[in-house]
Amino acid sequence: MPRLPLLLLLWGTSSYAFPVFQEGQRQDVETAWKYLENYYNLGNDTEVKNLSGKELMAEKLKEMQQIFGLKVTGKSDPETLRVMSNPRCGVSDVTPEAIISNNPRWTKTHLTYSILNYTPLLPRAVVDQSIAKAFRVWSDVTPLTFSRVFDEEGDIVLAFYRGDHGDNNPFDGLSIRLAHAFQPGPGIGGDVHFDLDERWTDTSENFNLFYVTAHELGHSLGLTHSSDIGALMFPSYTWYVDDFVLNQEDINRIQALYGPSPNPIQPTGATTPRPCDSALTFDAITTFRGEVIFFKGRFYIRVSRAIPEPELNLIGILWPDLPGELDAVYEASMADEAYFFKGTQFWAVRGHEEQAGYPKSIHTLGFPPTVRKIDAAVSAKETKKTYFFVDDQYWRFDEQKRSTEPGFSRKVAKDFPGVDSKVDAVFEAFGFFYFFGGSSQLEFDPNAKKVTHVLKSNSWFNC
């Protein structure tokens, strides 16, 4: 097998004196140290050779925590160790200067690829389709085109390997490292290797082959990792959803290398919400076991007294089978359940467990056939009544009887004076209802039946 320079193969290896810690910390420290060796060039950074082992590890931990959006402590705290245990790409998160300065890219716009072998867990046709679909992710947004060849090695060779397979980047079995790829170039350059021991699927279970391949092909075309959790090039395997859309950051970065798509209408991608964006809007909001969770697209933002900073993550991390771009969510605290609505369907979850028998039709709750979606919902903890908002009307639902109350629907503006526009989201806290519309929210006192404050939608995020 042709070889690139060792630097490009490994993006750095390390040999540095392991720091001495108390015995109770040693296992966590060893886990963190190994992770930082593999993905953060620990011990091979000439600018920090004068640091002690502890100091060097703290600096690399801060670097890792910043990329993953964690609280930057420089310590191997539980949340940092949890992220380190997540399955991920085997390519380093630290890009060597040799790669940055060379800015590797293909000098031609038509590339060939070949598939060397297959995983036994999927039919060959499914593997072929998944890989072809992954190439289309990038050809759809650039001038690049790809075609498969059978009688020779393509520019990009895709193959499944187990353990040490001769490229100085061994796989680790059913563990963390799923796959890796090489930057554009001759020989092994551009090739993609998958861990044969992993459980590859074409669904949201385990590791979706299309999703991983699309990420690795980003490296094959010259992209490095991204710190945007919504980006395809984020280091950790996040979650595959059927309605996958490439993130706008991925589009911007690949087009910076190869130029825009030749299509007359330029493709646009998904964007990751920013909690402190003053124009931020929400799809749905709910309380959940003492926390407040804000939903936007495929993401949630979670806040609570125990979380000093808003936590941004993907809905699929908590609830893999729920759709993105939800219409409404509410918590029924008496049942310790939350209900998620999209279109004419709704789902129930208890904790992190999605309940059997769902999704169900919203019409099983008593809505007329004319109602095709719920705009917002909130359940009042004291009265056990749930309010469903649809356009300029609302329905009231009895959680104990599990039925819509007679005499509804009613006009929102009549019973909630001051709330006279379509409601995007609503939740209850501190005895008030908080109604969201666009980038604003209204604090409504249900006892006084009046709006008491007008606030920005992101006022909950300590911006």
N, C-alpha and C positions, 0 to 999 in steps of 0.2 A: 504494500500500500504506500503510495507517495506520501511524503511528509512535508508539512510546513515547518518553519522554525518553531522550536519548543515554546517560545513566548506566545505565539499565536494559538498554539494548541491548548495550552493551559491557562493563558492569561495570568500567569504568575504562580509560582509554587513558593513554599516558605520553609524555613528552618530557623527556629527561634527558641530560646530557652523558655520552657513552660513555666508560668508564674506559680508560686507557692500560695495555696489558699488553705483555709481550715478544711478539715476532712468532710464536714457536712456540706460544704459547697462544691466539693471537687467534681462530682458527676455533672452538675450543671455547667461548671466552668469548662470541663473537657468537651461537653456538647457544643458550647458556644465557640470554644477555641477551634474545634474541627470545622465548624460551619464557616467561621471567618477565614480559616486557611483556604477552604474550598472556593469561597465566593467573594472574598474581600482582600485577597493578596496579603494576608496577615504574615508579617515577618519578612516580606520581600520588598517593602517600601523603603527605599534608601533615604528618604527625607526624615524618617522617624527612627532610624537605627539607634539613635542615642537614647531612646526611651527604654524604660524597664518593661518587663513582660506585662505587668499590670497596666501600666500607662498606655502601652501600645494596644492592648486588648480594649481598653476603655475608649480609645480614639476610634478604633474600628467598629466597636459597638455603636457609637454615636453615628457613624457613617451609615451603618445598616439601618438603625432606627429612623434616621431621616428619610431614607429611600422608601421605607415601608410605612411612613406616616405614623410612627410610634412616638410616645413621649421620649425625648432625647435625654437619657440618664447616664449613658456610658456603663450601665450595669446589665448583667444577664438576669433581668427581672422576669417574672412569670409570663407576662405578655410577650416579651421578646423571645423567650424560649418557645412559646406556643407558635409564634410565626416561623421560627427556625424549624419546627417540626412539620410544616406544611410541605406537601409535594411541590416541586418546582423544576424549572429549567436548570440544566447542568452547566450553563455558561455563566461565567463570573459576572458580578454586578459592577466590578471595577474595570474600566477600560484602559488598557496600557497605552502609554503615550505613542508607542509605535503604531498602534491602530488608529488613534485619534489623528496623528499627523498624516498618515497615509490615506485616511478617509476611504477605505476600500469600497469599491463598487464595481459592478460589471460594466465593461466598456461597450457591450452590445445590448440590443433591446430584445432580441429573441434568444431564449435559453431553452435547452433541452433537459429532460430529467429521466431518470431510470429508477425502477424499483427492484432492488436486489433480491429481497425475500419478504416473507409475510409473517404476521402473528397468527398462531393457530386459533385464536379466540374470535376471529371475525372471518366471514367468507372473503375470498380474494376480491370479488367484485365490490364489496363494501369498502375494503382497503383502497382499492383503485379510485372509487368515487370520492372517498374522504380526502385523499391526497389531491385529486384533481380540483375539488372544491376549495381546498386550502390555497392552491396556486391562483385560483380566480379571485380570492380576497385581494391579492396584490395586483393582478392584471387589471382589475376593475378600476383601480385608482391611479394607474401609471401608464406609460407607453409600453411597458413590458408585456411580452407574450411568451407562453410556455407550451411546449409540446413534448409528449412522451416518446422515447425511443426504446427499441427492444433488442437490437442487434449489437449495441455498443453502449459504453458508459456515457450517460448524459453529463451535461455540465454540473448538474446537481444529482447526486446519487443518494437515495433513501434506503435505509436498511435497518433491520432489527438485530440487536446483539445482546449477549448476556455477559455480565461481569467485565473482566479485562479483555478488550478486543483490539488492542494494539495501537491506540491513539493517545495514550497517556491520560485518558479520562474515563476510568472504569465505571461501569454501572454498579448499583448497590442492591439489586434485587427488589423485593417488595418494600421499598423504603421511600426516600425523598427524591432522588434524582430520576426524572422521567425520560429525558431526552436531551440531546445537545446538537448544536450545529456549528459550522465553521464559516468564517467570513469569506467573501468572494475571493477567488484566486484559483491558481492551477492545482492539479492533483486533488487533494482532499478538500480544497477550498469550496465552500458552498454546500458540502454534503451534510446530510441529516441522519443522526443515529438515534434509534429508539431502544429503550430497555425492553428486551423480549420478555422479562419476568413480570412486567406490569400488566394490570387488567385493562386492556384496551377495549373500548366500546364505541358505538355510534349513537349513544344516548347521553343523558346527564349523569348516569351512574359511573362511578370510578373515573376513568380518564378518557375523555372523548378524543378519538384519534384526529379528527378534523381540526379541533381547536388547538391541540398541541402542535400538529404539523404547521398550521398557519403561523403560530408563534415562532417556531424554529425557522421557517422560511424567511421570517423577518430578519433573523441573523444571517441566513444564507445570502440575503440581498444587501447586507451591510448595516443593519440596524443594531444598536445596543439596547440594553434594558431601559425601561422607563420607570419613573417613580409615581406615575399616574395609575392609581389602582383600577381605573376603568379602561386602561389601554391594553391592547392585546399583548404588548411587549412588557407588561409588568412581570417581574421575575417569578412570582408564585403562580401556580395553577389556581385560578379563581373559580369560575364556574361556567359551564357551557349551558347556553339556553338556545332553544330552537330558532328564535328570532334574532340570531347573532347579527350585530351591526359593528363594523370596524369603528374604533374611536377616532375622533377628529385629530387627536395628537399623533396617532399612528399615520394617518393620511398626510399630515403636514410633514412629518419626518421622512417618509418614504419619497414624497414628492420633492423634498429638498435634495435628494440624491438623483432622482431620475426624471423630474419634471412632472407636469400635470397629466391627467388622462386626456387622450385625444377626443373623448366624447364631447359633443357640443354643450351638454349640460354637465357641469362638474359635480362629481359625487360629494356628498357631505356626510359626515359621520356623527356618531353619538358624542356627547360631551359629558364630562364628569362634573357633578355639581360641586360648587365651592361654598362651604357654609357661610363665609363672610361676604359673599356676593350680595350687594344691596338689592339687586334685581331678582334674587332667587324666588322661585315659586315652587309649590309642592303639589303632588298628585293626591296624597292622602297623609293623615297624621293620626296617631293613636297613642294612648297611654298603654303600657304593658308591664305589669309586675313592678310598678313603682318607677318606671322609666318612661320617657316620651320618645317615640320613634317617628321620624319624618321620612316620607317616601318620595323619591324622585327618580323616574325612569327605572333603571335596574338597581338603584342604590337605596340605602337607608342612611339616615344620620341619627344617631342615638345619643340622648343626653340624660343625665341623672345626677343626683348629689354625689354618687360614687365615681362619676366620670367627669373629671375637671375640664376636659376638652371634648368637644363633640366628636363622636366616633363615626367616620365615614366608611362604609363597606358595601358589599354587594348583597342584595336580598337572598340570593342563592346560597350564601354562606350559612345563613340561619335556617332558611326554608327552601331547599333545593327545587321543589316541585311547584313553587308559586311563580306566577308570571310577573314580568316587570310592568311598568306603567300602569299601576293599579288605579282604580277609580275611587275606592273608599276602603277604610279599615276602621274597626272599632273593637274595643275590649269589653267583653261581658264578664265583669269581675266575679260575679256570683257563680259563674260556671268555670272560672279560671280559663277562659278561652278567648281567642281573638278571631274575628271574621274578616276575610279579605275579599273584596269585590272587584270584578272586572267584567264589563259587558253584562251579559245575562247570567253569569255564574258567580258562585262564591265558595270559598274554602274555609275550613275551620282548623285552627291549630291550638294545641295546649303545650305551653313551653316551646320546645323545639320540635315537637312531634306533630306532624300533619295528620289530622283525624281521618279515619277510614270512612268511606261512603261519600266523599266529596271529590270534585265539585258538584254542587247542586244548583238548580235553577233559582234565581231570585224570586220567581213567581210562586215558589213553594212557601214564601214568607207572606203571601197575600197581596202582592202588587198586581195591578191590572196589566193585561198584555201590552198596553201602550208604553209601559215603562221598560226601556231597553238597557238602562244603566243607572247606577246610583252615583251621584256626584260627591256626596260626603255623608258620614254617619258618626254619631256619638251616642254613648249610653250613659245616662245619668246614674251615678253610683247610688245616690240616696233613694231615688224613686224606682230604680230598675226599669226605667223607660228608655227606649232607644229611638232616636230621631234620625230619619232618613231624608236627605235633601235631594230633590230632583228638580232641576231648573228653578222656577220661582215657587215651588210647592214643597211641602214636607209631609211625611207620614210618621205616626208614632206607633211604636211596637212594644208590646208587653213581653218582657223577657221571661217572666214566670209562666205566662200562659203560652208563650211562643206563638203569638198571633198579632196581626195588625189591629189596632183599636178601631172601633166604628167611628164614623164621622170624619174620616180622613180620606183624601188629602185636604190640607189647608194652605193658605198663602203664607209664605215665610215672612213677608213684610208686615203682616197683620199681627202675628204672635211674637215676632222678634224685631220690634221697631228699630230702625237704623241699619238692619241687615237687609238691604233692598236690592242686592245684586246676586248673581249666581255664586254659590258657595263652592270653592275648590276643595276645602278640607276643614275639619272641625274637631276639637277635642275638649275635654273638661279638665280643669285643674284649679285648685284653691277655691272651689265653689263657683267659678266662672266658666262660661263657654268661650272658646277662642275660635272665631270664624276667620278663615283665610280666603282671600280673593286677590289674585295677582301677587304682587310683592308686598301687600299690606295685610294686617290682621286687626280684627275688632275684638276687644275684650267686652263681653256681654254679661251683665248681671241678671240671671234668670228670675231672681226674686223682685228686683226693682224694675225688671223688663226694660232695660235701657243699656246703650253702649256707654261704657265708662272710660275706655282709652282706645286710641288708634295708634298702632305700633307697626314697625317694619316686620316682615315675615320672619327674618332671621334673628329677632331680638333674643331668642332663647340660647344663642350660641356664644355669648360672651365676646362678641366681635368688637 
